[in-house]
Amino acid sequence: MAWASQLAALNEKVQSTFAPTLATGAVDQALYMPSSGIPDPFPITLLPLDPLRLEGVNPGNFTLRWAVDADFAAQSYTPQQGDLITIDGEDYQVEQIQADLGGGTRLMLIHAPL
């Protein structure tokens, strides 16, 4: 099996194991909204990461999340600083983007109250 397919299978397993789930058991999706408006908002799955500076709750004023690159590739989009993500009805702005060698992207998000 090729390395890329093994990595994709591992990412699927991690995502299904650690992603938050709704009462229905379905994976809880976030809504990604590019600041340029193109493409249209699209769903992505974000896994929570332990923050380096702990707040009382995560998400709070900021949150660290990991996304599978395939979610962005499906939209032919690369995450940009200033994009918005809605998580559980709360809006967050993409502050920092860090690629990781495991087929994902780490995002530092800042709460963006309207």
PDB file as gemmi writes it, atoms N, CA and C in Angstrom:
CRYST1    1.000    1.000    1.000  90.00  90.00  90.00 P 1                      
ATOM      1  N   MET A   1       0.859  -1.176   0.000  1.00  0.00           N  
ATOM      2  CA  MET A   1       0.000   0.000   0.000  1.00  0.00           C  
ATOM      3  C   MET A   1       0.907   1.242   0.000  1.00  0.00           C  
ATOM      4  N   ALA A   2       0.592   2.208  -0.809  1.00  0.00           N  
ATOM      5  CA  ALA A   2       1.398   3.424  -0.920  1.00  0.00           C  
ATOM      6  C   ALA A   2       1.283   4.261   0.356  1.00  0.00           C  
ATOM      7  N   TRP A   3       2.345   5.020   0.611  1.00  0.00           N  
ATOM      8  CA  TRP A   3       2.401   5.856   1.810  1.00  0.00           C  
ATOM      9  C   TRP A   3       1.190   6.796   1.887  1.00  0.00           C  
ATOM     10  N   ALA A   4       0.826   7.432   0.786  1.00  0.00           N  
ATOM     11  CA  ALA A   4      -0.283   8.392   0.790  1.00  0.00           C  
ATOM     12  C   ALA A   4      -1.591   7.721   1.205  1.00  0.00           C  
ATOM     13  N   SER A   5      -1.849   6.526   0.722  1.00  0.00           N  
ATOM     14  CA  SER A   5      -3.099   5.851   1.090  1.00  0.00           C  
ATOM     15  C   SER A   5      -3.065   5.381   2.543  1.00  0.00           C  
ATOM     16  N   GLN A   6      -1.892   4.980   3.035  1.00  0.00           N  
ATOM     17  CA  GLN A   6      -1.778   4.617   4.448  1.00  0.00           C  
ATOM     18  C   GLN A   6      -2.017   5.822   5.338  1.00  0.00           C  
ATOM     19  N   LEU A   7      -1.468   6.966   4.948  1.00  0.00           N  
ATOM     20  CA  LEU A   7      -1.661   8.199   5.711  1.00  0.00           C  
ATOM     21  C   LEU A   7      -3.127   8.622   5.699  1.00  0.00           C  
ATOM     22  N   ALA A   8      -3.777   8.521   4.546  1.00  0.00           N  
ATOM     23  CA  ALA A   8      -5.200   8.863   4.446  1.00  0.00           C  
ATOM     24  C   ALA A   8      -6.033   7.953   5.345  1.00  0.00           C  
ATOM     25  N   ALA A   9      -5.723   6.660   5.365  1.00  0.00           N  
ATOM     26  CA  ALA A   9      -6.457   5.722   6.218  1.00  0.00           C  
ATOM     27  C   ALA A   9      -6.245   6.044   7.697  1.00  0.00           C  
ATOM     28  N   LEU A  10      -5.015   6.393   8.065  1.00  0.00           N  
ATOM     29  CA  LEU A  10      -4.736   6.771   9.450  1.00  0.00           C  
ATOM     30  C   LEU A  10      -5.501   8.037   9.827  1.00  0.00           C  
ATOM     31  N   ASN A  11      -5.503   9.035   8.960  1.00  0.00           N  
ATOM     32  CA  ASN A  11      -6.232  10.275   9.236  1.00  0.00           C  
ATOM     33  C   ASN A  11      -7.721  10.011   9.402  1.00  0.00           C  
ATOM     34  N   GLU A  12      -8.284   9.134   8.574  1.00  0.00           N  
ATOM     35  CA  GLU A  12      -9.705   8.779   8.703  1.00  0.00           C  
ATOM     36  C   GLU A  12      -9.978   8.131  10.057  1.00  0.00           C  
ATOM     37  N   LYS A  13      -9.089   7.246  10.488  1.00  0.00           N  
ATOM     38  CA  LYS A  13      -9.265   6.552  11.772  1.00  0.00           C  
ATOM     39  C   LYS A  13      -9.167   7.539  12.940  1.00  0.00           C  
ATOM     40  N   VAL A  14      -8.179   8.420  12.906  1.00  0.00           N  
ATOM     41  CA  VAL A  14      -8.019   9.420  13.969  1.00  0.00           C  
ATOM     42  C   VAL A  14      -9.237  10.332  14.009  1.00  0.00           C  
ATOM     43  N   GLN A  15      -9.667  10.782  12.839  1.00  0.00           N  
ATOM     44  CA  GLN A  15     -10.815  11.687  12.760  1.00  0.00           C  
ATOM     45  C   GLN A  15     -12.067  11.020  13.323  1.00  0.00           C  
ATOM     46  N   SER A  16     -12.322   9.778  12.946  1.00  0.00           N  
ATOM     47  CA  SER A  16     -13.532   9.102  13.426  1.00  0.00           C  
ATOM     48  C   SER A  16     -13.446   8.779  14.915  1.00  0.00           C  
ATOM     49  N   THR A  17     -12.241   8.624  15.440  1.00  0.00           N  
ATOM     50  CA  THR A  17     -12.066   8.300  16.857  1.00  0.00           C  
ATOM     51  C   THR A  17     -12.173   9.527  17.754  1.00  0.00           C  
ATOM     52  N   PHE A  18     -11.560  10.641  17.344  1.00  0.00           N  
ATOM     53  CA  PHE A  18     -11.441  11.787  18.239  1.00  0.00           C  
ATOM     54  C   PHE A  18     -12.325  12.976  17.898  1.00  0.00           C  
ATOM     55  N   ALA A  19     -12.974  12.994  16.735  1.00  0.00           N  
ATOM     56  CA  ALA A  19     -13.833  14.129  16.382  1.00  0.00           C  
ATOM     57  C   ALA A  19     -15.029  14.173  17.321  1.00  0.00           C  
ATOM     58  N   PRO A  20     -15.452  15.390  17.730  1.00  0.00           N  
ATOM     59  CA  PRO A  20     -16.662  15.490  18.536  1.00  0.00           C  
ATOM     60  C   PRO A  20     -17.850  14.946  17.736  1.00  0.00           C  
ATOM     61  N   THR A  21     -18.790  14.356  18.427  1.00  0.00           N  
ATOM     62  CA  THR A  21     -19.960  13.824  17.743  1.00  0.00           C  
ATOM     63  C   THR A  21     -21.227  14.391  18.345  1.00  0.00           C  
ATOM     64  N   LEU A  22     -22.250  14.471  17.508  1.00  0.00           N  
ATOM     65  CA  LEU A  22     -23.566  14.911  17.957  1.00  0.00           C  
ATOM     66  C   LEU A  22     -24.272  13.727  18.612  1.00  0.00           C  
ATOM     67  N   ALA A  23     -25.430  13.993  19.198  1.00  0.00           N  
ATOM     68  CA  ALA A  23     -26.197  12.920  19.837  1.00  0.00           C  
ATOM     69  C   ALA A  23     -26.534  11.808  18.843  1.00  0.00           C  
ATOM     70  N   THR A  24     -26.598  12.159  17.556  1.00  0.00           N  
ATOM     71  CA  THR A  24     -26.931  11.168  16.528  1.00  0.00           C  
ATOM     72  C   THR A  24     -25.761  10.256  16.209  1.00  0.00           C  
ATOM     73  N   GLY A  25     -24.562  10.607  16.675  1.00  0.00           N  
ATOM     74  CA  GLY A  25     -23.375   9.828  16.340  1.00  0.00           C  
ATOM     75  C   GLY A  25     -22.684  10.322  15.086  1.00  0.00           C  
ATOM     76  N   ALA A  26     -23.297  11.308  14.402  1.00  0.00           N  
ATOM     77  CA  ALA A  26     -22.680  11.861  13.203  1.00  0.00           C  
ATOM     78  C   ALA A  26     -21.516  12.769  13.604  1.00  0.00           C  
ATOM     79  N   VAL A  27     -20.513  12.857  12.737  1.00  0.00           N  
ATOM     80  CA  VAL A  27     -19.366  13.716  13.021  1.00  0.00           C  
ATOM     81  C   VAL A  27     -19.822  15.172  12.992  1.00  0.00           C  
ATOM     82  N   ASP A  28     -19.439  15.930  13.997  1.00  0.00           N  
ATOM     83  CA  ASP A  28     -19.791  17.341  14.100  1.00  0.00           C  
ATOM     84  C   ASP A  28     -18.929  18.137  13.128  1.00  0.00           C  
ATOM     85  N   GLN A  29     -19.553  18.798  12.199  1.00  0.00           N  
ATOM     86  CA  GLN A  29     -18.842  19.542  11.181  1.00  0.00           C  
ATOM     87  C   GLN A  29     -18.805  21.031  11.531  1.00  0.00           C  
ATOM     88  N   ALA A  30     -17.714  21.689  11.169  1.00  0.00           N  
ATOM     89  CA  ALA A  30     -17.604  23.145  11.277  1.00  0.00           C  
ATOM     90  C   ALA A  30     -17.866  23.709   9.888  1.00  0.00           C  
ATOM     91  N   LEU A  31     -18.209  24.982   9.820  1.00  0.00           N  
ATOM     92  CA  LEU A  31     -18.457  25.635   8.538  1.00  0.00           C  
ATOM     93  C   LEU A  31     -17.304  26.582   8.255  1.00  0.00           C  
ATOM     94  N   TYR A  32     -16.614  26.361   7.151  1.00  0.00           N  
ATOM     95  CA  TYR A  32     -15.457  27.168   6.770  1.00  0.00           C  
ATOM     96  C   TYR A  32     -15.906  28.204   5.755  1.00  0.00           C  
ATOM     97  N   MET A  33     -15.608  29.494   6.044  1.00  0.00           N  
ATOM     98  CA  MET A  33     -16.036  30.585   5.173  1.00  0.00           C  
ATOM     99  C   MET A  33     -14.822  31.392   4.712  1.00  0.00           C  
ATOM    100  N   PRO A  34     -14.376  31.193   3.462  1.00  0.00           N  
ATOM    101  CA  PRO A  34     -13.256  31.970   2.950  1.00  0.00           C  
ATOM    102  C   PRO A  34     -13.566  33.462   2.976  1.00  0.00           C  
ATOM    103  N   SER A  35     -12.594  34.272   3.385  1.00  0.00           N  
ATOM    104  CA  SER A  35     -12.813  35.722   3.479  1.00  0.00           C  
ATOM    105  C   SER A  35     -13.047  36.344   2.106  1.00  0.00           C  
ATOM    106  N   SER A  36     -12.569  35.713   1.050  1.00  0.00           N  
ATOM    107  CA  SER A  36     -12.774  36.229  -0.303  1.00  0.00           C  
ATOM    108  C   SER A  36     -14.172  35.939  -0.825  1.00  0.00           C  
ATOM    109  N   GLY A  37     -14.882  35.031  -0.161  1.00  0.00           N  
ATOM    110  CA  GLY A  37     -16.215  34.640  -0.623  1.00  0.00           C  
ATOM    111  C   GLY A  37     -16.179  33.543  -1.679  1.00  0.00           C  
ATOM    112  N   ILE A  38     -14.984  33.145  -2.100  1.00  0.00           N  
ATOM    113  CA  ILE A  38     -14.844  32.107  -3.115  1.00  0.00           C  
ATOM    114  C   ILE A  38     -13.882  31.053  -2.585  1.00  0.00           C  
ATOM    115  N   PRO A  39     -14.268  29.812  -2.512  1.00  0.00           N  
ATOM    116  CA  PRO A  39     -15.573  29.260  -2.856  1.00  0.00           C  
ATOM    117  C   PRO A  39     -16.625  29.574  -1.787  1.00  0.00           C  
ATOM    118  N   ASP A  40     -17.848  29.106  -2.018  1.00  0.00           N  
ATOM    119  CA  ASP A  40     -18.903  29.266  -1.021  1.00  0.00           C  
ATOM    120  C   ASP A  40     -18.490  28.556   0.267  1.00  0.00           C  
ATOM    121  N   PRO A  41     -19.079  28.937   1.410  1.00  0.00           N  
ATOM    122  CA  PRO A  41     -18.777  28.234   2.666  1.00  0.00           C  
ATOM    123  C   PRO A  41     -18.958  26.718   2.500  1.00  0.00           C  
ATOM    124  N   PHE A  42     -18.091  25.958   3.169  1.00  0.00           N  
ATOM    125  CA  PHE A  42     -18.134  24.504   3.040  1.00  0.00           C  
ATOM    126  C   PHE A  42     -17.853  23.858   4.397  1.00  0.00           C  
ATOM    127  N   PRO A  43     -18.389  22.648   4.603  1.00  0.00           N  
ATOM    128  CA  PRO A  43     -18.171  21.962   5.882  1.00  0.00           C  
ATOM    129  C   PRO A  43     -16.791  21.310   5.943  1.00  0.00           C  
ATOM    130  N   ILE A  44     -16.186  21.363   7.125  1.00  0.00           N  
ATOM    131  CA  ILE A  44     -14.931  20.654   7.389  1.00  0.00           C  
ATOM    132  C   ILE A  44     -15.035  20.043   8.775  1.00  0.00           C  
ATOM    133  N   THR A  45     -14.223  19.040   9.008  1.00  0.00           N  
ATOM    134  CA  THR A  45     -14.149  18.440  10.336  1.00  0.00           C  
ATOM    135  C   THR A  45     -12.863  18.912  10.996  1.00  0.00           C  
ATOM    136  N   LEU A  46     -12.983  19.461  12.187  1.00  0.00           N  
ATOM    137  CA  LEU A  46     -11.826  19.954  12.936  1.00  0.00           C  
ATOM    138  C   LEU A  46     -11.687  19.161  14.221  1.00  0.00           C  
ATOM    139  N   LEU A  47     -10.490  18.682  14.480  1.00  0.00           N  
ATOM    140  CA  LEU A  47     -10.221  17.994  15.735  1.00  0.00           C  
ATOM    141  C   LEU A  47      -9.615  18.986  16.713  1.00  0.00           C  
ATOM    142  N   PRO A  48     -10.091  19.024  17.961  1.00  0.00           N  
ATOM    143  CA  PRO A  48      -9.501  19.941  18.938  1.00  0.00           C  
ATOM    144  C   PRO A  48      -8.097  19.486  19.339  1.00  0.00           C  
ATOM    145  N   LEU A  49      -7.200  20.438  19.510  1.00  0.00           N  
ATOM    146  CA  LEU A  49      -5.856  20.183  20.007  1.00  0.00           C  
ATOM    147  C   LEU A  49      -5.730  20.827  21.374  1.00  0.00           C  
ATOM    148  N   ASP A  50      -4.920  20.245  22.238  1.00  0.00           N  
ATOM    149  CA  ASP A  50      -4.687  20.852  23.547  1.00  0.00           C  
ATOM    150  C   ASP A  50      -3.914  22.150  23.353  1.00  0.00           C  
ATOM    151  N   PRO A  51      -4.443  23.257  23.857  1.00  0.00           N  
ATOM    152  CA  PRO A  51      -3.736  24.530  23.697  1.00  0.00           C  
ATOM    153  C   PRO A  51      -2.487  24.597  24.560  1.00  0.00           C  
ATOM    154  N   LEU A  52      -1.512  25.361  24.102  1.00  0.00           N  
ATOM    155  CA  LEU A  52      -0.279  25.549  24.862  1.00  0.00           C  
ATOM    156  C   LEU A  52      -0.520  26.415  26.089  1.00  0.00           C  
ATOM    157  N   ARG A  53      -1.446  27.365  25.977  1.00  0.00           N  
ATOM    158  CA  ARG A  53      -1.799  28.215  27.116  1.00  0.00           C  
ATOM    159  C   ARG A  53      -3.260  27.918  27.438  1.00  0.00           C  
ATOM    160  N   LEU A  54      -3.480  27.207  28.504  1.00  0.00           N  
ATOM    161  CA  LEU A  54      -4.820  26.717  28.818  1.00  0.00           C  
ATOM    162  C   LEU A  54      -5.747  27.839  29.262  1.00  0.00           C  
ATOM    163  N   GLU A  55      -6.949  27.796  28.741  1.00  0.00           N  
ATOM    164  CA  GLU A  55      -8.027  28.659  29.212  1.00  0.00           C  
ATOM    165  C   GLU A  55      -8.981  27.764  29.992  1.00  0.00           C  
ATOM    166  N   GLY A  56      -9.976  28.377  30.597  1.00  0.00           N  
ATOM    167  CA  GLY A  56     -10.951  27.600  31.352  1.00  0.00           C  
ATOM    168  C   GLY A  56     -11.727  26.631  30.487  1.00  0.00           C  
ATOM    169  N   VAL A  57     -11.993  27.024  29.261  1.00  0.00           N  
ATOM    170  CA  VAL A  57     -12.715  26.166  28.330  1.00  0.00           C  
ATOM    171  C   VAL A  57     -12.046  26.243  26.967  1.00  0.00           C  
ATOM    172  N   ASN A  58     -12.205  25.202  26.194  1.00  0.00           N  
ATOM    173  CA  ASN A  58     -11.734  25.185  24.813  1.00  0.00           C  
ATOM    174  C   ASN A  58     -12.884  24.674  23.967  1.00  0.00           C  
ATOM    175  N   PRO A  59     -13.459  25.440  23.083  1.00  0.00           N  
ATOM    176  CA  PRO A  59     -12.986  26.748  22.657  1.00  0.00           C  
ATOM    177  C   PRO A  59     -13.350  27.847  23.629  1.00  0.00           C  
ATOM    178  N   GLY A  60     -12.516  28.838  23.693  1.00  0.00           N  
ATOM    179  CA  GLY A  60     -12.732  30.034  24.499  1.00  0.00           C  
ATOM    180  C   GLY A  60     -12.461  31.220  23.606  1.00  0.00           C  
ATOM    181  N   ASN A  61     -11.566  32.123  24.039  1.00  0.00           N  
ATOM    182  CA  ASN A  61     -11.188  33.244  23.184  1.00  0.00           C  
ATOM    183  C   ASN A  61     -10.355  32.777  22.001  1.00  0.00           C  
ATOM    184  N   PHE A  62      -9.703  31.657  22.143  1.00  0.00           N  
ATOM    185  CA  PHE A  62      -8.966  31.054  21.042  1.00  0.00           C  
ATOM    186  C   PHE A  62      -9.126  29.545  21.126  1.00  0.00           C  
ATOM    187  N   THR A  63      -8.865  28.874  20.028  1.00  0.00           N  
ATOM    188  CA  THR A  63      -8.868  27.417  20.023  1.00  0.00           C  
ATOM    189  C   THR A  63      -7.871  26.935  18.980  1.00  0.00           C  
ATOM    190  N   LEU A  64      -7.259  25.820  19.246  1.00  0.00           N  
ATOM    191  CA  LEU A  64      -6.357  25.188  18.294  1.00  0.00           C  
ATOM    192  C   LEU A  64      -7.079  23.986  17.715  1.00  0.00           C  
ATOM    193  N   ARG A  65      -7.086  23.884  16.399  1.00  0.00           N  
ATOM    194  CA  ARG A  65      -7.780  22.780  15.729  1.00  0.00           C  
ATOM    195  C   ARG A  65      -6.907  22.201  14.631  1.00  0.00           C  
ATOM    196  N   TRP A  66      -7.166  20.941  14.300  1.00  0.00           N  
ATOM    197  CA  TRP A  66      -6.457  20.247  13.236  1.00  0.00           C  
ATOM    198  C   TRP A  66      -7.471  19.820  12.192  1.00  0.00           C  
ATOM    199  N   ALA A  67      -7.182  20.118  10.934  1.00  0.00           N  
ATOM    200  CA  ALA A  67      -8.064  19.757   9.826  1.00  0.00           C  
ATOM    201  C   ALA A  67      -7.320  18.855   8.849  1.00  0.00           C  
ATOM    202  N   VAL A  68      -8.042  17.932   8.249  1.00  0.00           N  
ATOM    203  CA  VAL A  68      -7.475  17.075   7.210  1.00  0.00           C  
ATOM    204  C   VAL A  68      -7.388  17.900   5.927  1.00  0.00           C  
ATOM    205  N   ASP A  69      -6.224  17.907   5.297  1.00  0.00           N  
ATOM    206  CA  ASP A  69      -6.025  18.687   4.080  1.00  0.00           C  
ATOM    207  C   ASP A  69      -7.007  18.324   2.971  1.00  0.00           C  
ATOM    208  N   ALA A  70      -7.476  17.083   2.963  1.00  0.00           N  
ATOM    209  CA  ALA A  70      -8.401  16.638   1.918  1.00  0.00           C  
ATOM    210  C   ALA A  70      -9.692  17.463   1.912  1.00  0.00           C  
ATOM    211  N   ASP A  71     -10.117  17.970   3.089  1.00  0.00           N  
ATOM    212  CA  ASP A  71     -11.322  18.812   3.144  1.00  0.00           C  
ATOM    213  C   ASP A  71     -11.130  20.088   2.331  1.00  0.00           C  
ATOM    214  N   PHE A  72      -9.925  20.653   2.387  1.00  0.00           N  
ATOM    215  CA  PHE A  72      -9.622  21.862   1.623  1.00  0.00           C  
ATOM    216  C   PHE A  72      -9.371  21.533   0.155  1.00  0.00           C  
ATOM    217  N   ALA A  73      -8.679  20.423  -0.099  1.00  0.00           N  
ATOM    218  CA  ALA A  73      -8.385  20.025  -1.476  1.00  0.00           C  
ATOM    219  C   ALA A  73      -9.671  19.773  -2.260  1.00  0.00           C  
ATOM    220  N   ALA A  74     -10.691  19.234  -1.577  1.00  0.00           N  
ATOM    221  CA  ALA A  74     -11.974  18.983  -2.245  1.00  0.00           C  
ATOM    222  C   ALA A  74     -12.609  20.272  -2.753  1.00  0.00           C  
ATOM    223  N   GLN A  75     -12.242  21.397  -2.148  1.00  0.00           N  
ATOM    224  CA  GLN A  75     -12.776  22.703  -2.552  1.00  0.00           C  
ATOM    225  C   GLN A  75     -11.764  23.499  -3.383  1.00  0.00           C  
ATOM    226  N   SER A  76     -10.609  22.902  -3.656  1.00  0.00           N  
ATOM    227  CA  SER A  76      -9.503  23.585  -4.349  1.00  0.00           C  
ATOM    228  C   SER A  76      -9.177  24.894  -3.637  1.00  0.00           C  
ATOM    229  N   TYR A  77      -9.050  24.814  -2.314  1.00  0.00           N  
ATOM    230  CA  TYR A  77      -8.836  26.006  -1.502  1.00  0.00           C  
ATOM    231  C   TYR A  77      -7.718  25.760  -0.494  1.00  0.00           C  
ATOM    232  N   THR A  78      -6.945  26.801  -0.226  1.00  0.00           N  
ATOM    233  CA  THR A  78      -5.915  26.779   0.799  1.00  0.00           C  
ATOM    234  C   THR A  78      -6.333  27.737   1.906  1.00  0.00           C  
ATOM    235  N   PRO A  79      -6.319  27.315   3.174  1.00  0.00           N  
ATOM    236  CA  PRO A  79      -6.734  28.211   4.260  1.00  0.00           C  
ATOM    237  C   PRO A  79      -5.910  29.500   4.262  1.00  0.00           C  
ATOM    238  N   GLN A  80      -6.579  30.603   4.572  1.00  0.00           N  
ATOM    239  CA  GLN A  80      -5.946  31.918   4.597  1.00  0.00           C  
ATOM    240  C   GLN A  80      -6.220  32.597   5.935  1.00  0.00           C  
ATOM    241  N   GLN A  81      -5.263  33.396   6.392  1.00  0.00           N  
ATOM    242  CA  GLN A  81      -5.483  34.190   7.597  1.00  0.00           C  
ATOM    243  C   GLN A  81      -6.662  35.121   7.329  1.00  0.00           C  
ATOM    244  N   GLY A  82      -7.563  35.241   8.294  1.00  0.00           N  
ATOM    245  CA  GLY A  82      -8.724  36.106   8.163  1.00  0.00           C  
ATOM    246  C   GLY A  82      -9.996  35.370   7.760  1.00  0.00           C  
ATOM    247  N   ASP A  83      -9.876  34.109   7.314  1.00  0.00           N  
ATOM    248  CA  ASP A  83     -11.064  33.313   7.018  1.00  0.00           C  
ATOM    249  C   ASP A  83     -11.847  33.085   8.311  1.00  0.00           C  
ATOM    250  N   LEU A  84     -13.114  32.766   8.186  1.00  0.00           N  
ATOM    251  CA  LEU A  84     -13.954  32.499   9.357  1.00  0.00           C  
ATOM    252  C   LEU A  84     -14.352  31.032   9.402  1.00  0.00           C  
ATOM    253  N   ILE A  85     -14.471  30.523  10.629  1.00  0.00           N  
ATOM    254  CA  ILE A  85     -14.946  29.161  10.859  1.00  0.00           C  
ATOM    255  C   ILE A  85     -16.010  29.227  11.953  1.00  0.00           C  
ATOM    256  N   THR A  86     -17.148  28.612  11.702  1.00  0.00           N  
ATOM    257  CA  THR A  86     -18.195  28.523  12.719  1.00  0.00           C  
ATOM    258  C   THR A  86     -18.124  27.143  13.362  1.00  0.00           C  
ATOM    259  N   ILE A  87     -17.922  27.143  14.687  1.00  0.00           N  
ATOM    260  CA  ILE A  87     -17.847  25.915  15.469  1.00  0.00           C  
ATOM    261  C   ILE A  87     -18.935  25.996  16.532  1.00  0.00           C  
ATOM    262  N   ASP A  88     -19.852  25.056  16.506  1.00  0.00           N  
ATOM    263  CA  ASP A  88     -20.949  25.009  17.486  1.00  0.00           C  
ATOM    264  C   ASP A  88     -21.645  26.365  17.618  1.00  0.00           C  
ATOM    265  N   GLY A  89     -21.881  27.031  16.497  1.00  0.00           N  
ATOM    266  CA  GLY A  89     -22.613  28.298  16.492  1.00  0.00           C  
ATOM    267  C   GLY A  89     -21.781  29.519  16.837  1.00  0.00           C  
ATOM    268  N   GLU A  90     -20.488  29.347  17.105  1.00  0.00           N  
ATOM    269  CA  GLU A  90     -19.598  30.463  17.435  1.00  0.00           C  
ATOM    270  C   GLU A  90     -18.622  30.690  16.288  1.00  0.00           C  
ATOM    271  N   ASP A  91     -18.401  31.964  15.943  1.00  0.00           N  
ATOM    272  CA  ASP A  91     -17.488  32.299  14.855  1.00  0.00           C  
ATOM    273  C   ASP A  91     -16.071  32.525  15.363  1.00  0.00           C  
ATOM    274  N   TYR A  92     -15.113  31.977  14.621  1.00  0.00           N  
ATOM    275  CA  TYR A  92     -13.692  32.133  14.911  1.00  0.00           C  
ATOM    276  C   TYR A  92     -12.983  32.576  13.639  1.00  0.00           C  
ATOM    277  N   GLN A  93     -11.990  33.434  13.803  1.00  0.00           N  
ATOM    278  CA  GLN A  93     -11.201  33.902  12.677  1.00  0.00           C  
ATOM    279  C   GLN A  93      -9.867  33.152  12.661  1.00  0.00           C  
ATOM    280  N   VAL A  94      -9.449  32.742  11.470  1.00  0.00           N  
ATOM    281  CA  VAL A  94      -8.171  32.046  11.330  1.00  0.00           C  
ATOM    282  C   VAL A  94      -7.055  33.057  11.576  1.00  0.00           C  
ATOM    283  N   GLU A  95      -6.237  32.782  12.583  1.00  0.00           N  
ATOM    284  CA  GLU A  95      -5.142  33.673  12.964  1.00  0.00           C  
ATOM    285  C   GLU A  95      -3.798  33.127  12.480  1.00  0.00           C  
ATOM    286  N   GLN A  96      -3.575  31.828  12.687  1.00  0.00           N  
ATOM    287  CA  GLN A  96      -2.316  31.215  12.264  1.00  0.00           C  
ATOM    288  C   GLN A  96      -2.606  29.887  11.589  1.00  0.00           C  
ATOM    289  N   ILE A  97      -1.791  29.585  10.578  1.00  0.00           N  
ATOM    290  CA  ILE A  97      -1.952  28.361   9.800  1.00  0.00           C  
ATOM    291  C   ILE A  97      -0.593  27.664   9.779  1.00  0.00           C  
ATOM    292  N   GLN A  98      -0.591  26.390  10.132  1.00  0.00           N  
ATOM    293  CA  GLN A  98       0.660  25.650  10.127  1.00  0.00           C  
ATOM    294  C   GLN A  98       0.419  24.273   9.504  1.00  0.00           C  
ATOM    295  N   ALA A  99       1.062  24.045   8.357  1.00  0.00           N  
ATOM    296  CA  ALA A  99       0.956  22.737   7.719  1.00  0.00           C  
ATOM    297  C   ALA A  99       1.659  21.708   8.580  1.00  0.00           C  
ATOM    298  N   ASP A 100       1.164  20.479   8.520  1.00  0.00           N  
ATOM    299  CA  ASP A 100       1.875  19.424   9.215  1.00  0.00           C  
ATOM    300  C   ASP A 100       2.125  18.300   8.217  1.00  0.00           C  
ATOM    301  N   LEU A 101       3.146  17.546   8.452  1.00  0.00           N  
ATOM    302  CA  LEU A 101       3.570  16.538   7.488  1.00  0.00           C  
ATOM    303  C   LEU A 101       2.644  15.331   7.452  1.00  0.00           C  
ATOM    304  N   GLY A 102       1.631  15.322   8.318  1.00  0.00           N  
ATOM    305  CA  GLY A 102       0.725  14.184   8.400  1.00  0.00           C  
ATOM    306  C   GLY A 102      -0.540  14.345   7.590  1.00  0.00           C  
ATOM    307  N   GLY A 103      -0.519  15.210   6.576  1.00  0.00           N  
ATOM    308  CA  GLY A 103      -1.703  15.361   5.734  1.00  0.00           C  
ATOM    309  C   GLY A 103      -2.766  16.246   6.337  1.00  0.00           C  
ATOM    310  N   GLY A 104      -2.355  17.128   7.239  1.00  0.00           N  
ATOM    311  CA  GLY A 104      -3.318  18.017   7.885  1.00  0.00           C  
ATOM    312  C   GLY A 104      -2.760  19.407   8.052  1.00  0.00           C  
ATOM    313  N   THR A 105      -3.590  20.263   8.609  1.00  0.00           N  
ATOM    314  CA  THR A 105      -3.219  21.649   8.864  1.00  0.00           C  
ATOM    315  C   THR A 105      -3.668  22.015  10.267  1.00  0.00           C  
ATOM    316  N   ARG A 106      -2.749  22.612  11.038  1.00  0.00           N  
ATOM    317  CA  ARG A 106      -3.102  23.121  12.365  1.00  0.00           C  
ATOM    318  C   ARG A 106      -3.531  24.571  12.213  1.00  0.00           C  
ATOM    319  N   LEU A 107      -4.646  24.906  12.839  1.00  0.00           N  
ATOM    320  CA  LEU A 107      -5.192  26.261  12.764  1.00  0.00           C  
ATOM    321  C   LEU A 107      -5.331  26.831  14.158  1.00  0.00           C  
ATOM    322  N   MET A 108      -4.818  28.052  14.365  1.00  0.00           N  
ATOM    323  CA  MET A 108      -5.087  28.765  15.597  1.00  0.00           C  
ATOM    324  C   MET A 108      -6.197  29.756  15.281  1.00  0.00           C  
ATOM    325  N   LEU A 109      -7.285  29.662  16.015  1.00  0.00           N  
ATOM    326  CA  LEU A 109      -8.473  30.454  15.751  1.00  0.00           C  
ATOM    327  C   LEU A 109      -8.754  31.390  16.917  1.00  0.00           C  
ATOM    328  N   ILE A 110      -9.134  32.620  16.603  1.00  0.00           N  
ATOM    329  CA  ILE A 110      -9.479  33.626  17.601  1.00  0.00           C  
ATOM    330  C   ILE A 110     -10.977  33.876  17.538  1.00  0.00           C  
ATOM    331  N   HIS A 111     -11.635  33.907  18.693  1.00  0.00           N  
ATOM    332  CA  HIS A 111     -13.076  34.149  18.736  1.00  0.00           C  
ATOM    333  C   HIS A 111     -13.395  35.461  18.050  1.00  0.00           C  
ATOM    334  N   ALA A 112     -14.377  35.437  17.185  1.00  0.00           N  
ATOM    335  CA  ALA A 112     -14.743  36.625  16.399  1.00  0.00           C  
ATOM    336  C   ALA A 112     -16.202  36.976  16.659  1.00  0.00           C  
ATOM    337  N   PRO A 113     -16.488  37.606  17.816  1.00  0.00           N  
ATOM    338  CA  PRO A 113     -17.896  37.944  18.097  1.00  0.00           C  
ATOM    339  C   PRO A 113     -18.412  38.963  17.109  1.00  0.00           C  
ATOM    340  N   LEU A 114     -19.672  38.825  16.755  1.00  0.00           N  
ATOM    341  CA  LEU A 114     -20.282  39.760  15.791  1.00  0.00           C  
ATOM    342  C   LEU A 114     -20.740  41.008  16.467  1.00  0.00           C  
TER     343      LEU A 114                                                      
END                                                                             
